[in-house]
Amino acid sequence: MNDSVDVIIVGGGMVGAALAAALGRQGLRVALVEADEAPAPIDDDRFDLRVSSLNLASQQLLESVGAWALIPAARRCPFRHIHAWDIEGHGETRFSAESIGLEDFGSFVENRVIRQALWACLEAMPNVECLCNASPINQIGGHERVLLELDNGRLLGASLLVGADGANSRVRERAGIQADVTDYHQRALIINVETTLPQQDVSWQRFTPEGPQAMLPLPGHHASLVWYGDPERVRAREAMDDETLKATIEREFPSRLGGLERVLGRASFPIKRQHARHYTASRVVLVGDAAHVVHPLAGQGLNLGLQDVITLGERLAYAHDHGKDLGGLAAIGRYALERRPQTLAMMAATETFHRVFTGGNGLRKAGAAGLALAERLPQAKQWMIRRALGI
Ligand SMILES: Cc1cc2nc3c(=O)[nH]c(=O)nc-3n(C[C@H](O)[C@H](O)[C@H](O)COP(=O)(O)OP(=O)(O)OC[C@H]3O[C@@H](n4cnc5c(N)ncnc54)[C@H](O)[C@@H]3O)c2cc1C
Protein backbone atom coordinates (compact mmCIF):
# COMPACT_ATOMS: atom_id res chain seq x y z
CA MET A 1 0.00 0.00 0.00
CA ASN A 2 1.25 3.47 -0.74
CA ASP A 3 0.50 6.75 1.03
CA SER A 4 -1.55 8.72 -1.44
CA VAL A 5 -1.29 12.49 -1.98
CA ASP A 6 -2.01 14.85 -4.87
CA VAL A 7 1.55 16.07 -5.41
CA ILE A 8 4.96 14.88 -4.20
CA ILE A 9 7.71 17.50 -4.16
CA VAL A 10 11.31 16.31 -3.83
CA GLY A 11 13.55 19.07 -2.42
CA GLY A 12 12.62 21.45 0.38
CA GLY A 13 14.93 24.31 -0.59
CA MET A 14 13.43 27.76 -1.07
CA VAL A 15 11.68 26.80 -4.33
CA GLY A 16 10.31 23.41 -3.23
CA ALA A 17 9.12 24.80 0.11
CA ALA A 18 7.45 27.77 -1.63
CA LEU A 19 5.62 25.40 -3.99
CA ALA A 20 4.51 23.17 -1.08
CA ALA A 21 3.17 26.26 0.70
CA ALA A 22 1.40 27.60 -2.41
CA LEU A 23 -0.27 24.23 -3.12
CA GLY A 24 -1.02 23.65 0.57
CA ARG A 25 -2.92 26.94 0.69
CA GLN A 26 -4.99 25.82 -2.30
CA GLY A 27 -6.09 22.71 -0.37
CA LEU A 28 -3.98 20.14 -2.25
CA ARG A 29 -2.50 17.21 -0.33
CA VAL A 30 1.25 17.49 -0.61
CA ALA A 31 4.25 15.39 0.50
CA LEU A 32 7.53 17.31 0.66
CA VAL A 33 10.60 15.04 0.69
CA GLU A 34 13.85 16.63 1.88
CA ALA A 35 17.24 14.90 2.25
CA ASP A 36 18.35 17.22 5.07
CA GLU A 37 16.98 18.20 8.47
CA ALA A 38 14.14 20.74 8.66
CA PRO A 39 15.66 24.25 8.94
CA ALA A 40 16.27 25.23 12.56
CA PRO A 41 14.82 28.49 13.97
CA ILE A 42 17.30 31.37 13.62
CA ASP A 43 18.34 32.69 17.00
CA ASP A 44 21.57 34.53 16.17
CA ASP A 45 22.08 37.97 14.62
CA ARG A 46 24.96 37.19 12.27
CA PHE A 47 24.33 37.50 8.53
CA ASP A 48 24.78 34.29 6.58
CA LEU A 49 26.86 34.27 3.38
CA ARG A 50 24.08 33.10 1.08
CA VAL A 51 21.89 36.08 0.29
CA SER A 52 19.32 36.60 -2.48
CA SER A 53 17.71 39.63 -4.04
CA LEU A 54 13.99 38.99 -4.01
CA ASN A 55 12.14 40.90 -6.71
CA LEU A 56 8.63 42.24 -6.17
CA ALA A 57 6.90 39.22 -7.74
CA SER A 58 8.85 36.90 -5.40
CA GLN A 59 8.01 39.08 -2.41
CA GLN A 60 4.33 38.95 -3.34
CA LEU A 61 4.47 35.15 -3.54
CA LEU A 62 6.03 34.99 -0.06
CA GLU A 63 3.36 37.39 1.20
CA SER A 64 0.56 35.28 -0.29
CA VAL A 65 1.70 32.11 1.53
CA GLY A 66 2.29 33.94 4.83
CA ALA A 67 6.10 33.68 4.82
CA TRP A 68 6.92 37.37 4.29
CA ALA A 69 5.28 38.34 7.58
CA LEU A 70 7.59 35.87 9.36
CA ILE A 71 10.76 37.59 8.09
CA PRO A 72 11.72 40.22 10.68
CA ALA A 73 12.41 43.72 9.30
CA ALA A 74 15.89 43.52 10.86
CA ARG A 75 16.75 40.68 8.47
CA ARG A 76 15.70 42.24 5.17
CA CYS A 77 17.16 45.16 3.30
CA PRO A 78 14.93 46.89 0.74
CA PHE A 79 16.87 48.69 -2.01
CA ARG A 80 15.79 51.64 -4.12
CA HIS A 81 18.65 52.19 -6.57
CA ILE A 82 20.70 49.97 -8.88
CA HIS A 83 23.90 51.26 -10.50
CA ALA A 84 25.96 49.40 -13.11
CA TRP A 85 29.09 50.56 -14.91
CA ASP A 86 32.27 49.25 -16.48
CA ILE A 87 35.73 49.57 -14.98
CA GLU A 88 37.03 51.86 -17.70
CA GLY A 89 34.31 54.34 -16.92
CA HIS A 90 32.88 54.48 -20.47
CA GLY A 91 29.31 53.89 -19.41
CA GLU A 92 27.16 53.94 -16.32
CA THR A 93 23.47 53.37 -15.95
CA ARG A 94 21.38 54.09 -12.89
CA PHE A 95 17.96 52.74 -12.10
CA SER A 96 15.73 54.17 -9.41
CA ALA A 97 12.53 52.61 -8.05
CA GLU A 98 10.95 56.05 -7.84
CA SER A 99 11.28 56.45 -11.63
CA ILE A 100 8.65 53.73 -12.09
CA GLY A 101 6.50 54.80 -9.17
CA LEU A 102 7.71 52.16 -6.71
CA GLU A 103 9.00 52.52 -3.20
CA ASP A 104 11.72 49.90 -3.71
CA PHE A 105 12.92 47.26 -6.18
CA GLY A 106 12.76 44.39 -3.72
CA SER A 107 14.87 43.21 -0.81
CA PHE A 108 18.04 41.35 0.00
CA VAL A 109 17.38 38.52 2.43
CA GLU A 110 19.52 35.59 3.59
CA ASN A 111 18.55 32.30 1.96
CA ARG A 112 18.32 30.54 5.33
CA VAL A 113 15.85 33.19 6.59
CA ILE A 114 13.62 32.79 3.52
CA ARG A 115 13.68 29.01 3.79
CA GLN A 116 13.00 28.99 7.51
CA ALA A 117 9.99 31.29 7.08
CA LEU A 118 8.56 29.02 4.39
CA TRP A 119 9.00 25.89 6.50
CA ALA A 120 7.32 27.63 9.43
CA CYS A 121 4.26 28.17 7.17
CA LEU A 122 4.26 24.49 6.20
CA GLU A 123 4.17 23.43 9.85
CA ALA A 124 0.74 25.06 10.13
CA MET A 125 -0.68 23.20 7.11
CA PRO A 126 -2.25 19.82 8.02
CA ASN A 127 -2.52 18.85 4.34
CA VAL A 128 1.27 19.16 3.80
CA GLU A 129 3.49 16.40 5.19
CA CYS A 130 7.22 17.19 5.40
CA LEU A 131 9.42 14.10 5.28
CA CYS A 132 12.94 15.10 6.37
CA ASN A 133 16.15 13.06 6.22
CA ALA A 134 14.55 11.15 3.35
CA SER A 135 15.47 10.63 -0.29
CA PRO A 136 13.85 8.74 -3.14
CA ILE A 137 15.50 5.49 -4.16
CA ASN A 138 13.10 4.68 -6.96
CA GLN A 139 10.50 6.55 -9.01
CA ILE A 140 7.97 4.70 -11.15
CA GLY A 141 5.92 6.71 -13.60
CA GLY A 142 2.59 4.95 -14.22
CA HIS A 143 -0.26 5.78 -16.55
CA GLU A 144 -2.44 7.30 -13.83
CA ARG A 145 -0.14 7.65 -10.81
CA VAL A 146 3.51 8.11 -10.06
CA LEU A 147 5.07 6.05 -7.26
CA LEU A 148 8.06 7.14 -5.19
CA GLU A 149 9.97 4.77 -2.95
CA LEU A 150 11.96 6.46 -0.18
CA ASP A 151 15.09 5.29 1.59
CA ASN A 152 13.15 5.28 4.90
CA GLY A 153 10.84 2.53 3.65
CA ARG A 154 7.86 4.77 2.77
CA LEU A 155 6.11 4.38 -0.56
CA LEU A 156 4.27 7.47 -1.82
CA GLY A 157 1.80 7.68 -4.66
CA ALA A 158 0.59 10.89 -6.38
CA SER A 159 -0.78 12.34 -9.58
CA LEU A 160 2.36 14.43 -10.02
CA LEU A 161 6.00 14.35 -8.92
CA VAL A 162 7.84 17.69 -8.79
CA GLY A 163 11.64 17.81 -8.95
CA ALA A 164 12.75 20.78 -6.82
CA ASP A 165 15.98 19.04 -5.83
CA GLY A 166 18.41 21.60 -7.19
CA ALA A 167 21.00 21.66 -9.94
CA ASN A 168 22.05 18.00 -9.52
CA SER A 169 18.44 16.81 -9.59
CA ARG A 170 18.04 13.05 -9.31
CA VAL A 171 14.33 13.40 -10.15
CA ARG A 172 15.38 14.94 -13.49
CA GLU A 173 17.93 12.19 -14.07
CA ARG A 174 15.51 9.37 -13.19
CA ALA A 175 12.88 10.88 -15.49
CA GLY A 176 15.44 10.64 -18.32
CA ILE A 177 15.62 14.41 -18.88
CA GLN A 178 19.03 15.61 -20.08
CA ALA A 179 20.46 18.99 -19.11
CA ASP A 180 22.87 21.14 -21.13
CA VAL A 181 25.68 22.57 -19.01
CA THR A 182 28.12 25.42 -19.73
CA ASP A 183 30.99 25.91 -17.31
CA TYR A 184 31.96 29.60 -17.18
CA HIS A 185 35.37 28.77 -15.67
CA GLN A 186 34.60 31.41 -13.07
CA ARG A 187 34.00 31.37 -9.33
CA ALA A 188 32.05 33.84 -7.23
CA LEU A 189 33.69 34.86 -3.98
CA ILE A 190 31.06 36.05 -1.50
CA ILE A 191 32.36 38.19 1.32
CA ASN A 192 30.27 39.52 4.18
CA VAL A 193 31.62 42.83 5.43
CA GLU A 194 30.81 45.70 7.73
CA THR A 195 31.25 48.99 5.86
CA THR A 196 32.19 52.40 7.19
CA LEU A 197 29.59 54.12 5.01
CA PRO A 198 25.85 53.53 5.15
CA GLN A 199 24.75 52.62 1.59
CA GLN A 200 21.81 50.37 2.28
CA ASP A 201 19.37 51.66 -0.34
CA VAL A 202 21.62 51.01 -3.34
CA SER A 203 22.93 47.85 -4.97
CA TRP A 204 25.74 48.29 -7.48
CA GLN A 205 27.84 46.27 -9.86
CA ARG A 206 31.03 47.15 -11.71
CA PHE A 207 32.06 45.08 -14.73
CA THR A 208 35.75 44.23 -15.05
CA PRO A 209 37.44 42.00 -17.64
CA GLU A 210 37.89 39.32 -14.93
CA GLY A 211 34.20 39.42 -13.96
CA PRO A 212 31.80 41.70 -12.06
CA GLN A 213 32.27 43.11 -8.56
CA ALA A 214 28.98 43.67 -6.79
CA MET A 215 27.74 45.19 -3.55
CA LEU A 216 24.48 43.81 -2.13
CA PRO A 217 23.37 45.81 0.89
CA LEU A 218 22.28 44.14 4.12
CA PRO A 219 20.69 45.79 7.16
CA GLY A 220 22.81 48.12 9.28
CA HIS A 221 26.28 48.78 7.90
CA HIS A 222 26.46 45.25 6.53
CA ALA A 223 26.95 44.22 2.93
CA SER A 224 27.49 41.10 0.89
CA LEU A 225 30.23 41.64 -1.71
CA VAL A 226 30.36 39.33 -4.71
CA TRP A 227 33.66 39.16 -6.60
CA TYR A 228 33.62 37.02 -9.73
CA GLY A 229 36.81 35.86 -11.30
CA ASP A 230 39.21 33.32 -12.54
CA PRO A 231 38.99 30.22 -10.21
CA GLU A 232 42.67 30.32 -9.18
CA ARG A 233 42.61 34.00 -8.24
CA VAL A 234 39.34 33.56 -6.40
CA ARG A 235 40.76 30.65 -4.40
CA ALA A 236 43.84 32.75 -3.53
CA ARG A 237 41.64 35.63 -2.30
CA GLU A 238 39.45 33.21 -0.37
CA ALA A 239 42.54 31.85 1.43
CA MET A 240 43.72 35.34 2.58
CA ASP A 241 43.52 36.21 6.26
CA ASP A 242 40.86 38.80 7.17
CA GLU A 243 43.21 41.81 7.27
CA THR A 244 44.83 41.01 3.89
CA LEU A 245 41.44 40.39 2.29
CA LYS A 246 40.10 43.66 3.75
CA ALA A 247 43.07 45.61 2.33
CA THR A 248 42.72 43.85 -1.05
CA ILE A 249 39.03 44.73 -1.27
CA GLU A 250 39.71 48.36 -0.29
CA ARG A 251 42.32 48.55 -3.05
CA GLU A 252 40.52 46.61 -5.81
CA PHE A 253 36.86 47.47 -5.30
CA PRO A 254 35.33 50.75 -6.54
CA SER A 255 36.05 53.72 -4.28
CA ARG A 256 32.32 54.28 -3.74
CA LEU A 257 32.37 51.24 -1.42
CA GLY A 258 34.36 53.35 1.05
CA GLY A 259 36.34 51.77 3.86
CA LEU A 260 35.60 48.48 5.56
CA GLU A 261 35.34 48.02 9.30
CA ARG A 262 35.67 44.23 9.16
CA VAL A 263 35.53 41.15 6.99
CA LEU A 264 32.97 38.83 8.60
CA GLY A 265 33.09 35.74 6.42
CA ARG A 266 33.75 34.42 2.91
CA ALA A 267 32.99 31.43 0.67
CA SER A 268 33.23 30.76 -3.05
CA PHE A 269 31.01 28.97 -5.55
CA PRO A 270 31.59 27.69 -9.11
CA ILE A 271 29.56 29.44 -11.79
CA LYS A 272 27.76 27.49 -14.47
CA ARG A 273 24.74 27.70 -16.68
CA GLN A 274 22.48 24.69 -16.95
CA HIS A 275 19.19 24.11 -18.70
CA ALA A 276 17.05 20.97 -18.70
CA ARG A 277 16.07 20.02 -22.26
CA HIS A 278 12.49 19.52 -21.09
CA TYR A 279 10.67 20.73 -17.98
CA THR A 280 8.27 17.79 -17.99
CA ALA A 281 8.17 14.02 -18.46
CA SER A 282 5.36 11.58 -17.77
CA ARG A 283 3.80 12.83 -14.47
CA VAL A 284 7.02 14.65 -13.62
CA VAL A 285 7.72 18.38 -13.68
CA LEU A 286 10.87 20.37 -12.80
CA VAL A 287 11.09 23.72 -10.99
CA GLY A 288 13.90 26.00 -9.79
CA ASP A 289 17.54 25.00 -10.22
CA ALA A 290 16.47 21.47 -11.18
CA ALA A 291 15.14 23.04 -14.40
CA HIS A 292 17.58 25.96 -14.90
CA VAL A 293 20.69 27.54 -13.45
CA VAL A 294 21.63 31.02 -14.67
CA HIS A 295 24.76 33.12 -14.11
CA PRO A 296 24.07 34.87 -10.78
CA LEU A 297 25.35 38.26 -11.98
CA ALA A 298 21.81 39.55 -12.40
CA GLY A 299 20.61 37.96 -9.11
CA GLN A 300 17.72 36.20 -10.86
CA GLY A 301 18.13 32.44 -10.22
CA LEU A 302 15.84 32.23 -7.23
CA ASN A 303 13.44 34.75 -8.73
CA LEU A 304 13.10 32.52 -11.81
CA GLY A 305 12.46 29.52 -9.53
CA LEU A 306 9.79 31.40 -7.58
CA GLN A 307 8.20 32.48 -10.85
CA ASP A 308 8.02 28.75 -11.75
CA VAL A 309 6.19 28.27 -8.44
CA ILE A 310 3.69 31.02 -9.26
CA THR A 311 2.94 29.64 -12.75
CA LEU A 312 2.84 25.95 -11.77
CA GLY A 313 0.82 26.79 -8.64
CA GLU A 314 -1.81 28.55 -10.80
CA ARG A 315 -2.00 25.69 -13.32
CA LEU A 316 -2.34 23.02 -10.59
CA ALA A 317 -4.88 25.02 -8.58
CA TYR A 318 -7.00 25.40 -11.74
CA ALA A 319 -6.77 21.66 -12.49
CA HIS A 320 -7.61 20.81 -8.86
CA ASP A 321 -10.64 23.15 -8.76
CA HIS A 322 -11.99 21.79 -12.07
CA GLY A 323 -11.47 18.10 -11.26
CA LYS A 324 -8.77 17.74 -13.94
CA ASP A 325 -5.71 15.50 -13.87
CA LEU A 326 -2.90 17.29 -11.99
CA GLY A 327 -0.26 15.35 -13.92
CA GLY A 328 -2.00 15.82 -17.27
CA LEU A 329 -0.52 17.73 -20.16
CA ALA A 330 -3.10 20.51 -19.90
CA ALA A 331 -1.63 21.44 -16.51
CA ILE A 332 2.09 20.74 -16.72
CA GLY A 333 2.46 21.15 -20.48
CA ARG A 334 1.13 24.72 -20.29
CA TYR A 335 3.45 25.44 -17.39
CA ALA A 336 6.44 24.40 -19.50
CA LEU A 337 5.18 26.37 -22.50
CA GLU A 338 4.91 29.52 -20.41
CA ARG A 339 8.09 29.22 -18.41
CA ARG A 340 10.64 28.04 -20.97
CA PRO A 341 10.69 31.19 -23.13
CA GLN A 342 10.88 33.39 -20.02
CA THR A 343 13.85 31.44 -18.70
CA LEU A 344 15.54 31.47 -22.10
CA ALA A 345 15.15 35.26 -22.26
CA MET A 346 16.79 35.67 -18.83
CA MET A 347 19.56 33.25 -19.77
CA ALA A 348 20.24 35.18 -22.97
CA ALA A 349 20.39 38.49 -21.07
CA THR A 350 22.81 37.24 -18.38
CA GLU A 351 24.87 35.46 -21.04
CA THR A 352 25.18 38.68 -23.04
CA PHE A 353 26.36 40.65 -19.99
CA HIS A 354 28.88 37.94 -19.14
CA ARG A 355 30.26 37.58 -22.69
CA VAL A 356 30.37 41.29 -23.45
CA PHE A 357 32.12 42.42 -20.28
CA THR A 358 34.60 39.54 -20.05
CA GLY A 359 35.24 39.62 -23.82
CA GLY A 360 37.92 41.55 -25.73
CA ASN A 361 38.43 45.28 -25.55
CA GLY A 362 36.10 45.99 -28.47
CA LEU A 363 33.26 43.99 -26.95
CA ARG A 364 33.71 45.70 -23.59
CA LYS A 365 33.59 49.13 -25.21
CA ALA A 366 30.39 48.11 -26.99
CA GLY A 367 28.97 46.93 -23.66
CA ALA A 368 29.91 50.19 -21.97
CA ALA A 369 28.33 52.10 -24.85
CA GLY A 370 25.20 49.98 -24.30
CA LEU A 371 25.08 50.97 -20.61
CA ALA A 372 25.58 54.64 -21.53
CA LEU A 373 22.85 54.39 -24.19
CA ALA A 374 20.44 52.73 -21.72
CA GLU A 375 21.06 55.72 -19.45
CA ARG A 376 19.76 58.02 -22.19
CA LEU A 377 16.68 55.89 -23.01
CA PRO A 378 14.41 56.10 -19.98
CA GLN A 379 11.67 53.99 -21.57
CA ALA A 380 14.10 51.17 -22.38
CA LYS A 381 15.39 51.36 -18.82
CA GLN A 382 11.88 51.13 -17.41
CA TRP A 383 11.15 48.10 -19.60
CA MET A 384 14.32 46.38 -18.36
CA ILE A 385 13.46 47.11 -14.74
CA ARG A 386 9.94 45.76 -15.08
CA ARG A 387 11.25 42.52 -16.63
CA ALA A 388 13.78 42.06 -13.81
CA LEU A 389 11.14 42.75 -11.17
CA GLY A 390 8.76 40.20 -12.65
CA ILE A 391 5.98 42.81 -12.97
C1 LIG B 1 26.86 32.92 -5.84
C2 LIG B 1 25.38 32.86 -6.08
C3 LIG B 1 24.59 33.99 -5.84
C4 LIG B 1 23.20 33.98 -6.08
N1 LIG B 1 22.46 35.10 -5.87
C5 LIG B 1 21.14 35.13 -6.18
C6 LIG B 1 20.33 36.30 -6.02
O1 LIG B 1 20.79 37.36 -5.57
N2 LIG B 1 19.02 36.24 -6.39
C7 LIG B 1 18.47 35.12 -6.90
O2 LIG B 1 17.28 35.15 -7.27
N3 LIG B 1 19.19 33.97 -7.04
C8 LIG B 1 20.51 33.95 -6.70
N4 LIG B 1 21.24 32.80 -6.84
C9 LIG B 1 20.58 31.57 -7.29
C10 LIG B 1 19.80 30.88 -6.15
O3 LIG B 1 20.65 30.71 -5.03
C11 LIG B 1 19.29 29.52 -6.63
O4 LIG B 1 18.61 29.69 -7.86
C12 LIG B 1 18.31 28.94 -5.60
O5 LIG B 1 18.94 28.74 -4.37
C13 LIG B 1 17.76 27.60 -6.10
O6 LIG B 1 16.84 27.10 -5.15
P1 LIG B 1 16.23 25.64 -5.33
O7 LIG B 1 15.28 25.48 -4.18
O8 LIG B 1 15.73 25.43 -6.71
O9 LIG B 1 17.47 24.64 -5.19
P2 LIG B 1 18.38 24.33 -3.91
O10 LIG B 1 18.60 25.52 -3.08
O11 LIG B 1 19.59 23.64 -4.45
O12 LIG B 1 17.52 23.31 -3.04
C14 LIG B 1 17.41 21.95 -3.37
C15 LIG B 1 16.89 21.19 -2.15
O13 LIG B 1 16.68 19.83 -2.52
C16 LIG B 1 17.25 18.99 -1.53
N5 LIG B 1 17.63 17.74 -2.22
C17 LIG B 1 18.59 17.55 -3.14
N6 LIG B 1 18.64 16.28 -3.55
C18 LIG B 1 17.67 15.64 -2.86
C19 LIG B 1 17.21 14.29 -2.83
N7 LIG B 1 17.77 13.35 -3.62
N8 LIG B 1 16.20 13.97 -2.02
C20 LIG B 1 15.61 14.91 -1.23
N9 LIG B 1 16.00 16.20 -1.22
C21 LIG B 1 17.01 16.54 -2.01
C22 LIG B 1 18.44 19.75 -0.98
O14 LIG B 1 18.79 19.30 0.32
C23 LIG B 1 17.88 21.18 -0.97
O15 LIG B 1 17.18 21.46 0.22
C24 LIG B 1 22.61 32.79 -6.59
C25 LIG B 1 23.40 31.64 -6.82
C26 LIG B 1 24.76 31.68 -6.57
C27 LIG B 1 25.61 30.44 -6.85
PDBQT file of the ligand as one rigid body, heavy atoms in Angstrom, charges set to zero:
ROOT
HETATM    1  C1  LIG A 401      26.861  32.920  -5.843  1.00  0.00    +0.000 C 
HETATM    2  C2  LIG A 401      25.375  32.865  -6.075  1.00  0.00    +0.000 A 
HETATM    3  C3  LIG A 401      24.591  33.994  -5.835  1.00  0.00    +0.000 A 
HETATM    4  C4  LIG A 401      23.204  33.982  -6.077  1.00  0.00    +0.000 A 
HETATM    5  N1  LIG A 401      22.461  35.105  -5.870  1.00  0.00    +0.000 NA
HETATM    6  C5  LIG A 401      21.143  35.126  -6.178  1.00  0.00    +0.000 A 
HETATM    7  C6  LIG A 401      20.327  36.304  -6.016  1.00  0.00    +0.000 A 
HETATM    8  O1  LIG A 401      20.792  37.357  -5.569  1.00  0.00    +0.000 OA
HETATM    9  N2  LIG A 401      19.021  36.244  -6.395  1.00  0.00    +0.000 N 
HETATM   10  C7  LIG A 401      18.473  35.118  -6.896  1.00  0.00    +0.000 A 
HETATM   11  O2  LIG A 401      17.276  35.149  -7.275  1.00  0.00    +0.000 OA
HETATM   12  N3  LIG A 401      19.190  33.971  -7.039  1.00  0.00    +0.000 NA
HETATM   13  C8  LIG A 401      20.510  33.946  -6.701  1.00  0.00    +0.000 A 
HETATM   14  N4  LIG A 401      21.243  32.795  -6.844  1.00  0.00    +0.000 N 
HETATM   15  C9  LIG A 401      20.576  31.566  -7.287  1.00  0.00    +0.000 C 
HETATM   16  C10 LIG A 401      19.801  30.884  -6.150  1.00  0.00    +0.000 C 
HETATM   17  O3  LIG A 401      20.648  30.712  -5.031  1.00  0.00    +0.000 OA
HETATM   18  C11 LIG A 401      19.290  29.520  -6.632  1.00  0.00    +0.000 C 
HETATM   19  O4  LIG A 401      18.613  29.692  -7.862  1.00  0.00    +0.000 OA
HETATM   20  C12 LIG A 401      18.307  28.937  -5.602  1.00  0.00    +0.000 C 
HETATM   21  O5  LIG A 401      18.939  28.744  -4.370  1.00  0.00    +0.000 OA
HETATM   22  C13 LIG A 401      17.764  27.601  -6.099  1.00  0.00    +0.000 C 
HETATM   23  O6  LIG A 401      16.844  27.101  -5.149  1.00  0.00    +0.000 OA
HETATM   24  P1  LIG A 401      16.225  25.636  -5.326  1.00  0.00    +0.000 P 
HETATM   25  O7  LIG A 401      15.283  25.477  -4.180  1.00  0.00    +0.000 OA
HETATM   26  O8  LIG A 401      15.731  25.430  -6.712  1.00  0.00    +0.000 OA
HETATM   27  O9  LIG A 401      17.468  24.643  -5.187  1.00  0.00    +0.000 OA
HETATM   28  P2  LIG A 401      18.379  24.330  -3.910  1.00  0.00    +0.000 P 
HETATM   29  O10 LIG A 401      18.596  25.520  -3.080  1.00  0.00    +0.000 OA
HETATM   30  O11 LIG A 401      19.591  23.640  -4.450  1.00  0.00    +0.000 OA
HETATM   31  O12 LIG A 401      17.516  23.308  -3.039  1.00  0.00    +0.000 OA
HETATM   32  C14 LIG A 401      17.410  21.946  -3.373  1.00  0.00    +0.000 C 
HETATM   33  C15 LIG A 401      16.894  21.188  -2.150  1.00  0.00    +0.000 C 
HETATM   34  O13 LIG A 401      16.679  19.830  -2.516  1.00  0.00    +0.000 OA
HETATM   35  C16 LIG A 401      17.249  18.986  -1.534  1.00  0.00    +0.000 C 
HETATM   36  N5  LIG A 401      17.630  17.740  -2.216  1.00  0.00    +0.000 N 
HETATM   37  C17 LIG A 401      18.594  17.554  -3.143  1.00  0.00    +0.000 A 
HETATM   38  N6  LIG A 401      18.639  16.279  -3.553  1.00  0.00    +0.000 NA
HETATM   39  C18 LIG A 401      17.669  15.640  -2.858  1.00  0.00    +0.000 A 
HETATM   40  C19 LIG A 401      17.213  14.294  -2.831  1.00  0.00    +0.000 A 
HETATM   41  N7  LIG A 401      17.771  13.351  -3.622  1.00  0.00    +0.000 N 
HETATM   42  N8  LIG A 401      16.197  13.970  -2.018  1.00  0.00    +0.000 NA
HETATM   43  C20 LIG A 401      15.606  14.909  -1.227  1.00  0.00    +0.000 A 
HETATM   44  N9  LIG A 401      16.005  16.205  -1.218  1.00  0.00    +0.000 NA
HETATM   45  C21 LIG A 401      17.014  16.544  -2.011  1.00  0.00    +0.000 A 
HETATM   46  C22 LIG A 401      18.439  19.753  -0.978  1.00  0.00    +0.000 C 
HETATM   47  O14 LIG A 401      18.790  19.304   0.317  1.00  0.00    +0.000 OA
HETATM   48  C23 LIG A 401      17.880  21.181  -0.972  1.00  0.00    +0.000 C 
HETATM   49  O15 LIG A 401      17.179  21.463   0.218  1.00  0.00    +0.000 OA
HETATM   50  C24 LIG A 401      22.612  32.792  -6.595  1.00  0.00    +0.000 A 
HETATM   51  C25 LIG A 401      23.403  31.645  -6.815  1.00  0.00    +0.000 A 
HETATM   52  C26 LIG A 401      24.763  31.680  -6.567  1.00  0.00    +0.000 A 
HETATM   53  C27 LIG A 401      25.609  30.440  -6.849  1.00  0.00    +0.000 C 
ENDROOT
TORSDOF 0
